[in-house]
Amino acid sequence: MKGLIGRTVIITGGGGGIGRAVSLRFAAEGCLVAVLDRDAAAAQTTVDLINEADSKAKAKAYAADITDYAAIVDTVAAIEKDLGVPTVLVNNAGFDRFMPFLKTEPAMWQQLISINLTGALNMHHVVLPKMLEAGGGKVINVASDAARVGSSGEAVYAACKAGLVGLSKALARELATKNINFNVVCPGPTDTALLKSVAATSSNPEKLMEAFKNAVPMRRLGQPEDYPGIIALLASDDANFITGQVISVSGGLTMAG
């Protein structure tokens, strides 16, 4: 894809699932990849996989908690020193628990909000000034179809991801003349460790996983490899005139024209 070679990319939640697949794709496109995850070992495993696929690829693991603003300031400074000014940001890190809203507690709300919304706010606030100095950039926020249509048992998660959609559209307007594009990718149910952990919090995990699959017209769960293509496209020069858009990648689970 046009314009990706040599660009410095930050992927949050890069230690597993979608984040790992996205990191591998950007490395294959010739980018300098900063794999950011609070799990240092998982982030390093992603970097090792990148190096196994291409010994000339340049990627580095960074352990940081996106909910800690000061830690993100330090981490982004380290990324800039090691790999160059980041001009692509993929906010992919996320966390969920499956539970009817009236059974949740404020402490759980705060955990979900901190990771799914505040963490993304921190990343935007620290990285966007770097993009402005560099003359532009691309931000791809990974939300969820739950943000678009709701999802029973995921009210707070859906609210956070809907907030991420609203943030993306607002910033797309604010920075449209500054050559910074913001777009949102909304996965449907995806076969990752996160989905399995979410299902495990329900009364019948196997039944829930089957229900997720049956709800998708293609009759399968998404796979991590289903997402890097659209994310890389939105980060490339091929998407220079695309901003403020929300794209569902869900096997037809939701359809809107």
Secondary structure as a PSIPRED ss2 file (coil, helix, strand):
# PSIPRED VFORMAT (PSIPRED V4.0)

   1 M C   1.000  0.000  0.000
   2 K C   1.000  0.000  0.000
   3 G C   1.000  0.000  0.000
   4 L C   1.000  0.000  0.000
   5 I C   1.000  0.000  0.000
   6 G C   1.000  0.000  0.000
   7 R C   1.000  0.000  0.000
   8 T E   0.000  0.000  1.000
   9 V E   0.000  0.000  1.000
  10 I E   0.000  0.000  1.000
  11 I E   0.000  0.000  1.000
  12 T E   0.000  0.000  1.000
  13 G C   1.000  0.000  0.000
  14 G C   1.000  0.000  0.000
  15 G C   1.000  0.000  0.000
  16 G C   1.000  0.000  0.000
  17 G H   0.000  1.000  0.000
  18 I H   0.000  1.000  0.000
  19 G H   0.000  1.000  0.000
  20 R H   0.000  1.000  0.000
  21 A H   0.000  1.000  0.000
  22 V H   0.000  1.000  0.000
  23 S H   0.000  1.000  0.000
  24 L H   0.000  1.000  0.000
  25 R H   0.000  1.000  0.000
  26 F H   0.000  1.000  0.000
  27 A H   0.000  1.000  0.000
  28 A H   0.000  1.000  0.000
  29 E C   1.000  0.000  0.000
  30 G C   1.000  0.000  0.000
  31 C C   1.000  0.000  0.000
  32 L E   0.000  0.000  1.000
  33 V E   0.000  0.000  1.000
  34 A E   0.000  0.000  1.000
  35 V E   0.000  0.000  1.000
  36 L E   0.000  0.000  1.000
  37 D E   0.000  0.000  1.000
  38 R C   1.000  0.000  0.000
  39 D C   1.000  0.000  0.000
  40 A H   0.000  1.000  0.000
  41 A H   0.000  1.000  0.000
  42 A H   0.000  1.000  0.000
  43 A H   0.000  1.000  0.000
  44 Q H   0.000  1.000  0.000
  45 T H   0.000  1.000  0.000
  46 T H   0.000  1.000  0.000
  47 V H   0.000  1.000  0.000
  48 D H   0.000  1.000  0.000
  49 L H   0.000  1.000  0.000
  50 I H   0.000  1.000  0.000
  51 N H   0.000  1.000  0.000
  52 E H   0.000  1.000  0.000
  53 A H   0.000  1.000  0.000
  54 D C   1.000  0.000  0.000
  55 S C   1.000  0.000  0.000
  56 K C   1.000  0.000  0.000
  57 A C   1.000  0.000  0.000
  58 K E   0.000  0.000  1.000
  59 A E   0.000  0.000  1.000
  60 K E   0.000  0.000  1.000
  61 A E   0.000  0.000  1.000
  62 Y E   0.000  0.000  1.000
  63 A E   0.000  0.000  1.000
  64 A C   1.000  0.000  0.000
  65 D C   1.000  0.000  0.000
  66 I C   1.000  0.000  0.000
  67 T C   1.000  0.000  0.000
  68 D C   1.000  0.000  0.000
  69 Y H   0.000  1.000  0.000
  70 A H   0.000  1.000  0.000
  71 A H   0.000  1.000  0.000
  72 I H   0.000  1.000  0.000
  73 V H   0.000  1.000  0.000
  74 D H   0.000  1.000  0.000
  75 T H   0.000  1.000  0.000
  76 V H   0.000  1.000  0.000
  77 A H   0.000  1.000  0.000
  78 A H   0.000  1.000  0.000
  79 I H   0.000  1.000  0.000
  80 E H   0.000  1.000  0.000
  81 K H   0.000  1.000  0.000
  82 D H   0.000  1.000  0.000
  83 L H   0.000  1.000  0.000
  84 G C   1.000  0.000  0.000
  85 V C   1.000  0.000  0.000
  86 P E   0.000  0.000  1.000
  87 T E   0.000  0.000  1.000
  88 V E   0.000  0.000  1.000
  89 L E   0.000  0.000  1.000
  90 V E   0.000  0.000  1.000
  91 N E   0.000  0.000  1.000
  92 N C   1.000  0.000  0.000
  93 A C   1.000  0.000  0.000
  94 G C   1.000  0.000  0.000
  95 F C   1.000  0.000  0.000
  96 D C   1.000  0.000  0.000
  97 R C   1.000  0.000  0.000
  98 F C   1.000  0.000  0.000
  99 M C   1.000  0.000  0.000
 100 P C   1.000  0.000  0.000
 101 F H   0.000  1.000  0.000
 102 L H   0.000  1.000  0.000
 103 K H   0.000  1.000  0.000
 104 T C   1.000  0.000  0.000
 105 E C   1.000  0.000  0.000
 106 P H   0.000  1.000  0.000
 107 A H   0.000  1.000  0.000
 108 M H   0.000  1.000  0.000
 109 W H   0.000  1.000  0.000
 110 Q H   0.000  1.000  0.000
 111 Q H   0.000  1.000  0.000
 112 L H   0.000  1.000  0.000
 113 I H   0.000  1.000  0.000
 114 S H   0.000  1.000  0.000
 115 I H   0.000  1.000  0.000
 116 N H   0.000  1.000  0.000
 117 L H   0.000  1.000  0.000
 118 T H   0.000  1.000  0.000
 119 G H   0.000  1.000  0.000
 120 A H   0.000  1.000  0.000
 121 L H   0.000  1.000  0.000
 122 N H   0.000  1.000  0.000
 123 M H   0.000  1.000  0.000
 124 H H   0.000  1.000  0.000
 125 H H   0.000  1.000  0.000
 126 V H   0.000  1.000  0.000
 127 V H   0.000  1.000  0.000
 128 L H   0.000  1.000  0.000
 129 P H   0.000  1.000  0.000
 130 K H   0.000  1.000  0.000
 131 M H   0.000  1.000  0.000
 132 L H   0.000  1.000  0.000
 133 E H   0.000  1.000  0.000
 134 A H   0.000  1.000  0.000
 135 G C   1.000  0.000  0.000
 136 G C   1.000  0.000  0.000
 137 G E   0.000  0.000  1.000
 138 K E   0.000  0.000  1.000
 139 V E   0.000  0.000  1.000
 140 I E   0.000  0.000  1.000
 141 N E   0.000  0.000  1.000
 142 V E   0.000  0.000  1.000
 143 A C   1.000  0.000  0.000
 144 S C   1.000  0.000  0.000
 145 D H   0.000  1.000  0.000
 146 A H   0.000  1.000  0.000
 147 A H   0.000  1.000  0.000
 148 R H   0.000  1.000  0.000
 149 V H   0.000  1.000  0.000
 150 G C   1.000  0.000  0.000
 151 S C   1.000  0.000  0.000
 152 S C   1.000  0.000  0.000
 153 G C   1.000  0.000  0.000
 154 E C   1.000  0.000  0.000
 155 A H   0.000  1.000  0.000
 156 V H   0.000  1.000  0.000
 157 Y H   0.000  1.000  0.000
 158 A H   0.000  1.000  0.000
 159 A H   0.000  1.000  0.000
 160 C H   0.000  1.000  0.000
 161 K H   0.000  1.000  0.000
 162 A H   0.000  1.000  0.000
 163 G H   0.000  1.000  0.000
 164 L H   0.000  1.000  0.000
 165 V H   0.000  1.000  0.000
 166 G H   0.000  1.000  0.000
 167 L H   0.000  1.000  0.000
 168 S H   0.000  1.000  0.000
 169 K H   0.000  1.000  0.000
 170 A H   0.000  1.000  0.000
 171 L H   0.000  1.000  0.000
 172 A H   0.000  1.000  0.000
 173 R H   0.000  1.000  0.000
 174 E H   0.000  1.000  0.000
 175 L C   1.000  0.000  0.000
 176 A H   0.000  1.000  0.000
 177 T H   0.000  1.000  0.000
 178 K H   0.000  1.000  0.000
 179 N C   1.000  0.000  0.000
 180 I E   0.000  0.000  1.000
 181 N E   0.000  0.000  1.000
 182 F E   0.000  0.000  1.000
 183 N E   0.000  0.000  1.000
 184 V E   0.000  0.000  1.000
 185 V E   0.000  0.000  1.000
 186 C E   0.000  0.000  1.000
 187 P E   0.000  0.000  1.000
 188 G C   1.000  0.000  0.000
 189 P C   1.000  0.000  0.000
 190 T E   0.000  0.000  1.000
 191 D C   1.000  0.000  0.000
 192 T C   1.000  0.000  0.000
 193 A H   0.000  1.000  0.000
 194 L H   0.000  1.000  0.000
 195 L H   0.000  1.000  0.000
 196 K H   0.000  1.000  0.000
 197 S H   0.000  1.000  0.000
 198 V H   0.000  1.000  0.000
 199 A H   0.000  1.000  0.000
 200 A H   0.000  1.000  0.000
 201 T C   1.000  0.000  0.000
 202 S C   1.000  0.000  0.000
 203 S C   1.000  0.000  0.000
 204 N C   1.000  0.000  0.000
 205 P H   0.000  1.000  0.000
 206 E H   0.000  1.000  0.000
 207 K H   0.000  1.000  0.000
 208 L H   0.000  1.000  0.000
 209 M H   0.000  1.000  0.000
 210 E H   0.000  1.000  0.000
 211 A H   0.000  1.000  0.000
 212 F H   0.000  1.000  0.000
 213 K H   0.000  1.000  0.000
 214 N H   0.000  1.000  0.000
 215 A H   0.000  1.000  0.000
 216 V C   1.000  0.000  0.000
 217 P C   1.000  0.000  0.000
 218 M C   1.000  0.000  0.000
 219 R C   1.000  0.000  0.000
 220 R C   1.000  0.000  0.000
 221 L C   1.000  0.000  0.000
 222 G E   0.000  0.000  1.000
 223 Q C   1.000  0.000  0.000
 224 P H   0.000  1.000  0.000
 225 E H   0.000  1.000  0.000
 226 D H   0.000  1.000  0.000
 227 Y C   1.000  0.000  0.000
 228 P H   0.000  1.000  0.000
 229 G H   0.000  1.000  0.000
 230 I H   0.000  1.000  0.000
 231 I H   0.000  1.000  0.000
 232 A H   0.000  1.000  0.000
 233 L H   0.000  1.000  0.000
 234 L H   0.000  1.000  0.000
 235 A H   0.000  1.000  0.000
 236 S C   1.000  0.000  0.000
 237 D H   0.000  1.000  0.000
 238 D H   0.000  1.000  0.000
 239 A H   0.000  1.000  0.000
 240 N C   1.000  0.000  0.000
 241 F C   1.000  0.000  0.000
 242 I C   1.000  0.000  0.000
 243 T C   1.000  0.000  0.000
 244 G C   1.000  0.000  0.000
 245 Q C   1.000  0.000  0.000
 246 V E   0.000  0.000  1.000
 247 I E   0.000  0.000  1.000
 248 S E   0.000  0.000  1.000
 249 V E   0.000  0.000  1.000
 250 S C   1.000  0.000  0.000
 251 G C   1.000  0.000  0.000
 252 G C   1.000  0.000  0.000
 253 L C   1.000  0.000  0.000
 254 T C   1.000  0.000  0.000
 255 M C   1.000  0.000  0.000
 256 A C   1.000  0.000  0.000
 257 G C   1.000  0.000  0.000
